[in-house]
Amino acid sequence: MTDWRDSMVDRPTEEGAYTAGWTVSGLAVLGAIVAIWVFGI
Protein backbone atom coordinates (compact mmCIF):
# COMPACT_ATOMS: atom_id res chain seq x y z
CA MET A 1 0.00 0.00 0.00
CA THR A 2 3.02 2.29 0.17
CA ASP A 3 3.77 2.24 -3.58
CA TRP A 4 1.15 4.54 -5.09
CA ARG A 5 1.03 7.32 -7.65
CA ASP A 6 -1.37 10.23 -7.90
CA SER A 7 -1.18 12.84 -10.64
CA MET A 8 -2.52 15.46 -8.22
CA VAL A 9 0.32 14.79 -5.76
CA ASP A 10 3.29 13.82 -7.90
CA ARG A 11 5.06 16.70 -9.58
CA PRO A 12 5.46 16.22 -13.31
CA THR A 13 8.93 15.93 -14.78
CA GLU A 14 8.41 19.08 -16.85
CA GLU A 15 9.09 21.85 -14.34
CA GLY A 16 8.12 24.55 -16.84
CA ALA A 17 4.71 23.01 -17.50
CA TYR A 18 4.14 22.63 -13.76
CA THR A 19 5.00 26.29 -13.11
CA ALA A 20 2.97 27.52 -16.08
CA GLY A 21 -0.06 25.52 -14.97
CA TRP A 22 0.01 26.99 -11.48
CA THR A 23 0.59 30.48 -12.88
CA VAL A 24 -2.38 30.23 -15.24
CA SER A 25 -4.51 28.78 -12.46
CA GLY A 26 -3.54 31.58 -10.08
CA LEU A 27 -4.22 34.26 -12.66
CA ALA A 28 -7.61 32.72 -13.42
CA VAL A 29 -8.55 32.79 -9.73
CA LEU A 30 -7.37 36.39 -9.34
CA GLY A 31 -9.24 37.36 -12.51
CA ALA A 32 -12.44 35.81 -11.18
CA ILE A 33 -12.08 37.61 -7.85
CA VAL A 34 -11.47 40.96 -9.56
CA ALA A 35 -14.39 40.40 -11.95
CA ILE A 36 -16.73 39.66 -9.05
CA TRP A 37 -15.47 42.73 -7.19
CA VAL A 38 -15.73 45.06 -10.23
CA PHE A 39 -19.14 43.87 -11.43
CA GLY A 40 -20.55 43.38 -7.94
CA ILE A 41 -21.99 40.00 -8.79
C-alpha positions, 0 to 999 in steps of 0.5 A: 500500500506504500507504492502509489502514484497520484497525478494530483500529488506527484510533480510532473517531470516538466518543471516549466509546465508545472509552473505555467499551470500553477501560474495560469490557475492563479491568474484565473482565480485572481481574474475571477475575484477581480471580476466579481469585485468590479461587477458586484456579482 
